[in-house]
Amino acid sequence: MNERALDELRPLEIRAGYTEMAPGSALITAGRTRVVCTASVEEGVPPFLRGTGRGWLTAEYGMLPGSTPTRKPRDGIKRDGRGVEIGRLIGRSLRAACDLSRLGERTVTIDCDVLQADGGTRTAAVTGGFVALCLAVDRLMKDGVLADSPVVGQVAAVSAGIVGGECALDLDYSQDSRAEADMNVVMELRRGRLGFVEVQGTGERRAYSREELDKLLALAEHGIGTLMRAQIDALGDAAHVIGKKPKLVIASNNFGKIKELRALLRDRFDVVSMREMGVTSDAEETGETFEENARIKAEALMQLTGCAALADDSGLIVDHLNGRPGVHSARYAGVHGDDEANNRLLLKDLESVPEPRTARFASAIALVRPGRAPIAAFGTCEGEILHAPRGDGGFGYDPLFYSPELRATFAEADADAKNRVSHRARAIERLLKLLEAETKDMGL
């Protein structure tokens, strides 16, 4: 006789790090069902992914001899069809929680072996497999193999069914064998929102109604909430790999620019400097446009760090100087980054030029990520060049650049005001819109 409440899970235990050899492992016990899950990592990907920079995650499932009252034969050359189908379910479910472009060209294999079966083995495998995956990712990050976690969501699964005319959660074998209908539900939690990854529902002895379907889904959602809390408890500190913001290294050692970009990019990325990533050399800017130089710098940095990189190439375009200093703005006077010398030379070159000495700041932003198409955006801010510097803030040509929108130079304006109108802010704003569109297209 089943003494559980209809909305109650079977006794649950997840033992993280159950084996020592695999990078990630977990033993999940749900009632009398026990499944050991391991995550292994290999360099390389299937042929259809070679050269893309993207990784792959796959899964295999099997029931060991002794897992059932009657001995289950081991898989031979021809694998058990049910096991293959369940392995595919596990792989699909876990891939739904991953951004495999962050994995690089590596393959993670989740092996789920049933030690003892009493119903719900496939859902237990998904839930335990996720824990094993997170532990493997944590190991890869600690070893410096990965800069970013590919685990962007949390996944768990549970069964539900109609037994004796009543909707019940987490069926054991005695319930499943006499259920009028049963269902396996996989859900993902991402950015605080719970959504369905897969629903497998079957009327075993009769059709079920829409009302019953809704009750079953509500039961599954309730149970999955409990399972997800158990996953987090089992993972401990390793839970930090779930939903971690992607690391983004800025191709600059200019403190002012890095600070500005950190503020503009808000909470989307974990922004770090080149120095924080141990990169001290700059890529040679051989492009003839801001866009070309931004892309050159970003791609070189991505190759060095293995994570997403953002570079901007920006400068001052003065109409009366036929667009100069342009792409040479940072080294206008000959030495890269000598702001004072650059400003002096600019004033000298404009000595005989009458007002208004119109100019604009221009910025090209390039974002490159492993396994993803590059994204680029461009922004400008109109203004005039003064006869003498004003203000103590900013950097570069900010003290000489007067913004009619701010009624002040960039060096006089506070950071928030400048970020509302600056060329870099406008380029970043366009970049963020492109990222939002990409996210919607991918259903993230």
C-alpha positions as CSV (number, residue, x, y, z in Angstrom):
1,M,0.0,0.0,0.0
2,N,1.3,3.4,-0.9
3,E,1.3,5.7,2.2
4,R,2.6,8.8,0.4
5,A,0.4,11.8,-0.2
6,L,-0.6,12.1,-3.9
7,D,1.6,15.2,-4.3
8,E,4.6,13.8,-2.4
9,L,7.9,12.6,-3.9
10,R,9.4,9.3,-2.8
11,P,12.2,9.6,-0.3
12,L,15.0,11.3,-2.2
13,E,18.8,11.3,-1.9
14,I,21.5,12.7,-4.2
15,R,25.1,11.8,-3.4
16,A,27.4,14.1,-5.4
17,G,30.8,12.9,-6.3
18,Y,29.8,9.2,-5.9
19,T,32.7,7.9,-8.0
20,E,36.3,9.2,-8.0
21,M,37.5,8.7,-11.6
22,A,34.9,10.7,-13.6
23,P,35.1,14.5,-13.5
24,G,31.4,14.5,-12.3
25,S,29.2,11.8,-10.8
26,A,26.1,11.4,-8.6
27,L,24.1,8.5,-7.2
28,I,20.4,9.4,-7.1
29,T,18.0,7.4,-5.0
30,A,14.2,7.9,-5.4
31,G,12.4,5.4,-3.2
32,R,13.9,2.0,-4.2
33,T,15.1,3.3,-7.6
34,R,18.9,3.9,-7.7
35,V,20.8,5.3,-10.7
36,V,24.5,6.2,-10.8
37,C,25.3,9.0,-13.2
38,T,28.8,10.0,-14.5
39,A,30.0,12.8,-16.7
40,S,33.1,12.2,-18.8
41,V,34.8,14.8,-21.0
42,E,36.7,14.2,-24.2
43,E,38.5,16.6,-26.6
44,G,36.8,16.7,-30.0
45,V,33.2,16.7,-31.3
46,P,31.2,14.7,-33.8
47,P,31.9,15.4,-37.5
48,F,28.9,17.7,-38.0
49,L,30.4,20.1,-35.3
50,R,34.1,20.1,-36.3
51,G,35.4,23.6,-37.0
52,T,32.4,25.3,-35.5
53,G,33.9,26.0,-32.1
54,R,30.9,24.4,-30.4
55,G,30.8,21.4,-28.1
56,W,28.5,18.5,-27.8
57,L,26.6,16.7,-25.0
58,T,25.3,13.2,-25.3
59,A,24.0,10.5,-22.9
60,E,23.8,6.8,-22.6
61,Y,21.4,4.8,-20.4
62,G,21.4,1.2,-19.3
63,M,19.9,-1.1,-16.8
64,L,22.5,-3.3,-15.1
65,P,22.0,-7.0,-14.4
66,G,20.4,-7.3,-11.0
67,S,18.6,-4.0,-11.3
68,T,15.3,-5.9,-11.7
69,P,13.9,-9.0,-10.1
70,T,14.6,-10.9,-13.3
71,R,18.2,-10.5,-14.5
72,K,18.5,-7.9,-17.2
73,P,21.0,-9.1,-19.8
74,R,23.8,-6.7,-20.6
75,D,23.6,-4.8,-23.9
76,G,25.5,-6.6,-26.7
77,I,26.4,-5.4,-30.1
78,K,22.8,-4.5,-30.7
79,R,21.8,-2.1,-27.9
80,D,18.5,-2.3,-26.2
81,G,16.0,0.0,-28.1
82,R,14.4,1.3,-24.9
83,G,17.8,2.2,-23.5
84,V,18.7,4.1,-26.7
85,E,15.5,6.1,-26.6
86,I,15.9,7.0,-22.9
87,G,19.6,8.0,-23.6
88,R,18.4,10.4,-26.2
89,L,15.8,11.9,-23.8
90,I,18.5,12.5,-21.2
91,G,20.8,14.1,-23.8
92,R,18.1,16.4,-25.2
93,S,17.1,17.4,-21.7
94,L,20.6,18.3,-20.5
95,R,21.4,20.1,-23.8
96,A,18.4,22.3,-23.2
97,A,20.2,23.7,-20.2
98,C,23.5,24.3,-21.9
99,D,25.1,26.9,-24.2
100,L,27.5,24.5,-25.9
101,S,29.4,27.3,-27.6
102,R,31.0,27.9,-24.2
103,L,32.2,24.3,-24.1
104,G,34.6,24.6,-27.0
105,E,35.1,21.6,-29.3
106,R,34.7,19.0,-26.5
107,T,32.2,16.3,-25.9
108,V,30.5,15.6,-22.5
109,T,29.0,12.1,-22.2
110,I,26.5,11.5,-19.4
111,D,26.4,7.7,-18.6
112,C,23.3,6.7,-16.5
113,D,23.4,3.1,-15.1
114,V,20.4,1.8,-13.2
115,L,21.5,-0.1,-10.2
116,Q,18.0,-0.8,-9.0
117,A,14.7,-0.1,-10.8
118,D,11.4,0.6,-9.1
119,G,9.9,3.1,-11.6
120,G,11.0,6.5,-12.7
121,T,14.5,5.5,-13.8
122,R,14.6,7.9,-16.8
123,T,13.5,10.9,-14.8
124,A,15.9,10.1,-12.0
125,A,18.7,9.8,-14.7
126,V,17.9,13.3,-16.0
127,T,17.9,14.7,-12.5
128,G,21.1,13.0,-11.4
129,G,22.7,13.5,-14.8
130,F,22.4,17.2,-14.3
131,V,24.3,17.1,-11.0
132,A,27.1,15.0,-12.6
133,L,27.3,17.5,-15.5
134,C,27.6,20.5,-13.1
135,L,30.4,18.8,-11.2
136,A,32.3,18.1,-14.4
137,V,32.0,21.7,-15.5
138,D,33.2,22.9,-12.1
139,R,36.2,20.6,-12.4
140,L,37.0,22.0,-15.9
141,M,36.7,25.6,-14.7
142,K,38.9,24.9,-11.7
143,D,41.5,23.3,-13.9
144,G,41.5,26.3,-16.2
145,V,40.2,24.3,-19.2
146,L,37.0,26.4,-19.4
147,A,36.7,30.1,-18.9
148,D,32.9,30.0,-18.8
149,S,30.3,27.6,-17.6
150,P,28.1,26.2,-20.4
151,V,25.3,25.4,-17.9
152,V,22.9,28.3,-18.4
153,G,19.8,26.7,-16.8
154,Q,18.8,24.0,-14.3
155,V,17.0,20.8,-15.4
156,A,15.2,18.1,-13.5
157,A,12.5,15.5,-14.3
158,V,9.8,13.6,-12.6
159,S,6.9,11.2,-13.4
160,A,3.2,11.6,-12.7
161,G,0.2,9.5,-13.5
162,I,-3.5,8.6,-12.9
163,V,-3.8,5.7,-10.6
164,G,-7.2,4.5,-9.4
165,G,-8.7,7.5,-10.9
166,E,-6.5,9.9,-8.9
167,C,-3.6,12.0,-10.2
168,A,-0.4,11.1,-8.3
169,L,3.3,12.2,-8.4
170,D,6.5,10.2,-8.8
171,L,5.1,6.8,-9.5
172,D,6.9,3.7,-8.3
173,Y,6.6,0.4,-10.3
174,S,3.5,-0.8,-8.4
175,Q,1.7,2.4,-9.3
176,D,3.1,2.6,-12.8
177,S,2.1,-0.9,-13.7
178,R,-1.6,-0.2,-13.0
179,A,-1.8,3.4,-14.0
180,E,-4.6,4.5,-16.4
181,A,-2.2,7.2,-17.7
182,D,1.3,8.1,-17.0
183,M,3.6,11.0,-17.9
184,N,7.3,12.0,-17.8
185,V,8.0,15.7,-17.4
186,V,11.3,17.5,-17.9
187,M,11.5,21.2,-16.8
188,E,14.2,23.9,-16.9
189,L,14.7,26.8,-14.6
190,R,16.4,29.8,-16.2
191,R,16.5,33.4,-15.0
192,G,13.9,32.6,-12.4
193,R,11.4,31.2,-14.9
194,L,10.4,27.5,-15.0
195,G,9.5,26.1,-18.4
196,F,8.8,22.7,-20.0
197,V,11.6,20.9,-21.9
198,E,9.7,17.7,-22.7
199,V,6.4,16.1,-21.8
200,Q,5.8,12.5,-22.6
201,G,2.2,11.5,-21.7
202,T,0.4,8.3,-22.6
203,G,-3.1,7.0,-21.9
204,E,-2.2,3.5,-21.0
205,R,-5.8,2.2,-20.2
206,R,-7.9,5.2,-21.2
207,A,-7.7,8.7,-22.6
208,Y,-7.3,11.5,-20.0
209,S,-9.0,14.8,-20.0
210,R,-7.6,18.3,-20.3
211,E,-8.5,18.8,-16.6
212,E,-6.5,15.7,-15.7
213,L,-3.6,16.8,-17.9
214,D,-3.4,20.2,-16.1
215,K,-3.4,18.4,-12.7
216,L,-0.6,16.1,-13.8
217,L,1.5,19.0,-15.1
218,A,0.9,21.0,-11.8
219,L,2.0,18.0,-9.8
220,A,5.1,17.6,-11.9
221,E,6.0,21.3,-11.5
222,H,5.5,21.0,-7.8
223,G,7.8,17.9,-7.6
224,I,10.4,19.4,-9.9
225,G,10.7,22.4,-7.6
226,T,11.6,20.0,-4.7
227,L,14.1,18.1,-6.9
228,M,15.8,21.3,-8.0
229,R,16.3,22.3,-4.4
230,A,17.8,18.9,-3.7
231,Q,20.2,19.3,-6.7
232,I,21.5,22.6,-5.4
233,D,22.0,21.1,-1.9
234,A,23.9,18.2,-3.3
235,L,26.1,20.4,-5.5
236,G,27.1,22.8,-2.7
237,D,29.7,25.3,-3.9
238,A,29.7,23.7,-7.4
239,A,26.2,25.1,-7.9
240,H,27.9,28.4,-8.9
241,V,28.3,27.0,-12.4
242,I,24.5,27.2,-13.0
243,G,23.3,30.3,-14.8
244,K,26.7,32.0,-14.4
245,K,27.1,35.1,-16.5
246,P,29.5,34.6,-19.4
247,K,32.9,36.0,-18.9
248,L,33.7,38.9,-21.3
249,V,37.2,40.2,-21.6
250,I,37.6,43.8,-22.8
251,A,40.4,44.4,-25.3
252,S,41.7,47.4,-23.5
253,N,44.0,48.3,-20.6
254,N,42.4,51.8,-20.4
255,F,40.9,52.0,-16.9
256,G,38.4,54.7,-17.9
257,K,37.1,52.7,-20.9
258,I,36.8,49.5,-19.0
259,K,34.9,51.2,-16.2
260,E,32.6,52.8,-18.8
261,L,31.9,49.5,-20.5
262,R,31.3,47.7,-17.3
263,A,28.6,50.2,-16.5
264,L,27.1,50.1,-19.9
265,L,26.9,46.3,-20.2
266,R,25.1,46.1,-16.8
267,D,24.3,42.6,-15.7
268,R,24.6,40.7,-19.0
269,F,28.3,39.8,-18.7
270,D,31.0,39.2,-16.1
271,V,33.3,41.9,-17.5
272,V,37.0,41.5,-16.9
273,S,40.1,43.4,-18.2
274,M,42.9,42.0,-20.2
275,R,45.2,42.1,-17.2
276,E,42.7,40.1,-15.1
277,M,42.9,37.4,-17.8
278,G,46.7,37.6,-17.8
279,V,47.0,39.2,-21.3
280,T,49.5,41.9,-21.6
281,S,50.0,42.3,-25.3
282,D,47.8,44.2,-27.7
283,A,46.9,43.1,-31.2
284,E,48.3,45.2,-33.9
285,E,45.6,47.5,-35.4
286,T,46.1,47.1,-39.1
287,G,42.6,47.9,-40.2
288,E,41.6,51.0,-42.2
289,T,38.3,51.5,-40.4
290,F,37.1,51.5,-36.8
291,E,35.0,48.3,-37.5
292,E,38.0,46.4,-38.9
293,N,40.3,47.3,-36.0
294,A,37.6,46.3,-33.4
295,R,37.1,42.9,-35.0
296,I,40.9,42.3,-35.2
297,K,41.4,43.1,-31.5
298,A,38.4,41.1,-30.4
299,E,39.3,37.9,-32.4
300,A,42.9,38.0,-31.2
301,L,41.8,38.2,-27.6
302,M,39.2,35.4,-27.9
303,Q,41.9,33.1,-29.3
304,L,44.2,33.9,-26.3
305,T,41.6,33.6,-23.6
306,G,39.1,31.1,-25.0
307,C,36.1,33.2,-23.9
308,A,34.0,36.0,-25.3
309,A,35.9,39.2,-26.1
310,L,34.7,42.7,-26.8
311,A,36.8,45.3,-28.5
312,D,35.9,48.8,-29.5
313,D,37.9,51.0,-31.8
314,S,36.9,54.6,-31.3
315,G,38.2,57.9,-32.1
316,L,37.6,61.5,-33.0
317,I,36.5,62.6,-36.5
318,V,37.0,66.3,-37.2
319,D,35.3,67.6,-40.3
320,H,37.9,70.4,-41.0
321,L,40.7,67.8,-40.8
322,N,39.1,65.5,-43.4
323,G,38.2,63.0,-40.7
324,R,41.5,63.0,-38.8
325,P,42.6,61.8,-36.3
326,G,40.2,59.0,-37.1
327,V,41.6,55.5,-36.5
328,H,44.8,57.1,-35.4
329,S,43.2,59.1,-32.5
330,A,45.0,57.3,-29.7
331,R,48.4,57.8,-31.3
332,Y,47.8,61.1,-33.1
333,A,50.9,62.7,-31.7
334,G,53.0,59.6,-32.2
335,V,52.9,57.8,-28.8
336,H,49.9,55.6,-28.1
337,G,47.7,56.8,-25.3
338,D,49.5,60.2,-24.7
339,D,46.3,62.2,-24.2
340,E,48.0,65.4,-23.4
341,A,50.2,65.4,-26.5
342,N,47.2,64.4,-28.7
343,N,45.2,67.3,-27.4
344,R,48.0,69.8,-28.0
345,L,48.5,68.6,-31.6
346,L,44.7,68.8,-32.3
347,L,44.5,72.4,-31.0
348,K,47.6,73.3,-33.1
349,D,46.1,71.7,-36.3
350,L,42.8,73.7,-35.7
351,E,44.4,77.1,-34.9
352,S,43.2,78.8,-38.0
353,V,39.9,77.0,-38.3
354,P,36.8,79.2,-37.5
355,E,33.9,78.1,-35.4
356,P,32.0,75.9,-35.4
357,R,34.7,73.3,-35.5
358,T,32.4,70.4,-35.9
359,A,33.4,66.9,-35.0
360,R,32.1,63.6,-33.7
361,F,33.2,60.8,-31.6
362,A,32.7,57.4,-33.3
363,S,32.8,54.0,-31.9
364,A,32.7,50.5,-33.5
365,I,32.1,47.6,-31.1
366,A,32.9,44.0,-32.0
367,L,31.7,41.1,-29.9
368,V,33.2,37.7,-30.7
369,R,32.4,34.4,-28.9
370,P,33.5,30.9,-29.5
371,G,31.1,29.0,-31.7
372,R,29.0,32.1,-32.4
373,A,28.8,34.6,-35.3
374,P,30.5,37.9,-34.5
375,I,28.2,40.9,-33.7
376,A,29.2,44.5,-34.5
377,A,27.6,47.8,-33.8
378,F,28.5,51.5,-34.6
379,G,27.6,54.7,-32.7
380,T,28.4,58.4,-33.0
381,C,28.1,61.5,-30.9
382,E,28.1,64.9,-32.5
383,G,29.9,67.9,-31.0
384,E,32.5,70.7,-31.4
385,I,36.1,71.1,-30.6
386,L,36.8,74.0,-28.1
387,H,39.8,76.3,-28.1
388,A,41.0,75.1,-24.7
389,P,40.3,72.1,-22.5
390,R,37.5,72.2,-19.9
391,G,36.9,69.7,-17.1
392,D,38.9,67.2,-15.1
393,G,37.0,64.0,-15.9
394,G,37.0,61.6,-18.8
395,F,40.0,60.6,-20.9
396,G,41.4,61.1,-24.4
397,Y,39.9,64.1,-26.2
398,D,37.0,64.5,-23.6
399,P,38.2,67.9,-22.3
400,L,38.1,69.5,-25.8
401,F,34.9,67.8,-27.0
402,Y,31.8,70.0,-26.3
403,S,28.5,68.1,-26.5
404,P,25.4,70.3,-27.3
405,E,23.2,67.6,-25.8
406,L,25.0,67.9,-22.4
407,R,25.9,71.6,-22.8
408,A,29.3,70.6,-21.4
409,T,32.4,68.9,-22.4
410,F,32.7,65.1,-21.9
411,A,35.3,65.9,-19.2
412,E,32.8,68.2,-17.4
413,A,29.9,65.8,-17.5
414,D,29.5,63.1,-14.8
415,A,29.7,59.5,-15.9
416,D,26.0,58.8,-16.0
417,A,25.3,61.8,-18.2
418,K,28.1,61.0,-20.5
419,N,27.0,57.3,-20.8
420,R,23.5,58.5,-21.9
421,V,24.8,60.2,-25.0
422,S,28.4,58.9,-25.8
423,H,29.3,57.2,-29.0
424,R,30.3,54.1,-27.0
425,A,27.0,54.1,-25.2
426,R,25.1,54.3,-28.4
427,A,27.2,51.5,-30.0
428,I,26.7,49.3,-26.9
429,E,23.0,50.1,-26.9
430,R,22.8,48.8,-30.5
431,L,24.9,45.8,-29.6
432,L,22.5,44.9,-26.7
433,K,19.5,45.2,-29.0
434,L,21.2,42.8,-31.4
435,L,21.9,40.4,-28.5
436,E,18.3,40.6,-27.3
437,A,17.1,39.7,-30.9
438,E,19.6,36.8,-30.9
439,T,18.3,35.6,-27.6
440,K,14.7,35.7,-28.8
441,D,15.6,33.9,-32.0
442,M,17.3,31.1,-30.0
443,G,14.4,30.9,-27.5
444,L,16.7,31.6,-24.6
